Amino acid sequence: MTTLFIDADACPVTREAVGLARTRRVPVVIVANATQNLSRYAARDGIEAVQVSAGRDAADFAIVERLSEGDIVVTQDLGLAAMALGRGARPMSPRGRVYSSATIDMELAVRHAEQKVRRSGGRTRGPAAFEDDDRERFVAALKRLLD
């Protein structure tokens, strides 16, 4: 059975993801560091709330170690998306983009190049503001993955 994993650190679509999963009786695992308040999800049936230490990739590794083939992972983190693809899972962004094995290496290379520019004092463009259209794309994409 598919499980929906949510990398909840700064995830703007947690409520939508949980709602869709619950209507389809898909188990949900919400993972976040100790700065996030997961208590509102902890008492609901079908939802496991996992609080991890504040370490840089603690939530990512907590998710990866639980993944099975076919699971869905909601994350903004390209590194976690790449690891999820390697485990046979289906990662997607909160903006509704489903990550692909065909493009993830290039996306990681671009991320690395941008990090090098920032480390050397340069500036790169940040992500666009999250809007209602992004939320709608996410819901539509998650429905497709769950069906």
C-alpha positions as CSV (number, residue, x, y, z in Angstrom):
1,M,0.0,0.0,0.0
2,T,1.2,3.5,-0.9
3,T,2.2,5.8,2.0
4,L,2.3,9.6,1.7
5,F,5.4,11.2,3.3
6,I,5.4,14.9,3.9
7,D,8.7,16.8,4.5
8,A,6.8,19.3,6.6
9,D,9.6,21.8,7.3
10,A,8.3,24.9,5.5
11,C,5.7,22.9,3.5
12,P,2.8,25.1,2.4
13,V,0.5,22.3,1.3
14,T,0.5,20.0,4.3
15,R,-3.2,20.5,5.0
16,E,-4.2,19.7,1.4
17,A,-2.0,16.6,1.2
18,V,-3.3,15.2,4.5
19,G,-6.9,15.9,3.4
20,L,-6.5,14.1,0.0
21,A,-4.7,11.2,1.6
22,R,-7.4,10.8,4.3
23,T,-10.2,10.7,1.7
24,R,-8.4,7.9,-0.1
25,R,-7.5,6.1,3.1
26,V,-3.7,6.4,2.4
27,P,-1.5,6.4,5.4
28,V,0.4,9.7,6.0
29,V,3.8,10.2,7.7
30,I,4.6,13.8,8.5
31,V,8.2,14.5,9.3
32,A,9.6,17.8,10.6
33,N,12.3,19.1,12.9
34,A,11.6,20.1,16.5
35,T,10.8,23.7,15.5
36,Q,7.5,22.5,13.9
37,N,4.3,22.0,15.8
38,L,3.0,18.5,14.7
39,S,0.6,18.1,17.6
40,R,-2.4,19.0,15.5
41,Y,-1.8,15.9,13.3
42,A,-0.6,13.5,16.0
43,A,-4.0,12.4,17.2
44,R,-5.6,11.7,13.8
45,D,-6.1,8.2,12.5
46,G,-3.9,7.2,9.7
47,I,-1.3,9.9,10.4
48,E,2.0,9.4,12.0
49,A,3.8,12.6,13.1
50,V,7.6,12.1,13.4
51,Q,9.6,14.8,15.1
52,V,13.3,14.8,14.4
53,S,16.3,16.7,15.7
54,A,17.1,20.1,14.2
55,G,20.0,18.6,12.2
56,R,20.4,19.8,8.6
57,D,19.1,16.6,6.9
58,A,17.5,14.8,9.8
59,A,14.0,14.9,8.3
60,D,15.3,13.8,4.9
61,F,17.0,10.7,6.3
62,A,14.0,9.9,8.6
63,I,11.9,9.8,5.4
64,V,14.3,7.9,3.2
65,E,14.8,5.1,5.8
66,R,11.0,4.4,5.8
67,L,10.3,4.6,2.1
68,S,9.0,1.7,0.0
69,E,8.7,1.5,-3.7
70,G,5.6,3.5,-4.9
71,D,5.4,5.7,-1.9
72,I,4.8,9.4,-2.5
73,V,7.0,12.1,-1.0
74,V,6.1,15.8,-0.9
75,T,9.3,17.9,-0.6
76,Q,10.9,21.0,-1.8
77,D,14.4,19.5,-1.3
78,L,16.0,18.2,-4.5
79,G,18.4,16.0,-2.5
80,L,15.5,14.2,-0.8
81,A,13.7,13.9,-4.1
82,A,16.8,12.3,-5.7
83,M,17.1,9.8,-2.8
84,A,13.4,9.0,-3.0
85,L,13.7,8.3,-6.7
86,G,16.6,6.0,-5.9
87,R,14.2,4.0,-3.6
88,G,11.5,3.8,-6.2
89,A,9.3,6.4,-4.6
90,R,7.5,9.2,-6.4
91,P,8.6,12.6,-5.1
92,M,6.8,15.8,-5.9
93,S,7.1,19.5,-5.0
94,P,4.5,21.5,-3.2
95,R,4.0,23.4,-6.5
96,G,2.8,20.1,-8.1
97,R,5.9,19.2,-10.1
98,V,6.6,15.4,-10.0
99,Y,10.3,14.9,-10.0
100,S,11.8,12.5,-12.6
101,S,14.8,10.3,-12.8
102,A,15.4,11.7,-16.3
103,T,16.0,15.2,-15.0
104,I,17.0,15.0,-11.4
105,D,20.8,14.9,-12.1
106,M,20.6,18.1,-14.1
107,E,18.5,19.8,-11.4
108,L,21.0,18.8,-8.7
109,A,23.9,20.2,-10.9
110,V,22.1,23.5,-11.3
111,R,21.5,23.7,-7.6
112,H,25.1,23.0,-6.9
113,A,26.2,25.7,-9.4
114,E,23.9,28.2,-7.8
115,Q,25.3,27.3,-4.3
116,K,28.8,28.0,-5.6
117,V,27.8,31.4,-6.9
118,R,26.2,32.3,-3.5
119,R,29.2,31.0,-1.6
120,S,31.5,33.3,-3.6
121,G,29.3,36.3,-2.8
122,G,27.1,36.3,-5.9
123,R,23.4,36.4,-5.9
124,T,20.9,34.0,-7.5
125,R,17.2,34.3,-8.0
126,G,15.1,32.8,-5.3
127,P,11.8,30.9,-5.9
128,A,8.7,32.8,-6.9
129,A,6.2,33.5,-4.3
130,F,3.8,30.6,-3.6
131,E,0.4,31.3,-5.0
132,D,-3.0,29.8,-5.3
133,D,-2.2,28.4,-8.8
134,D,0.7,26.5,-7.2
135,R,-1.7,25.0,-4.6
136,E,-4.2,24.0,-7.3
137,R,-1.4,22.4,-9.4
138,F,-0.2,20.5,-6.3
139,V,-3.7,19.1,-5.5
140,A,-4.3,18.0,-9.2
141,A,-0.9,16.3,-9.3
142,L,-1.3,14.6,-6.0
143,K,-4.8,13.3,-7.0
144,R,-3.2,11.8,-10.2
145,L,-0.5,10.1,-8.1
146,L,-3.0,8.7,-5.6
147,D,-5.4,7.4,-8.2
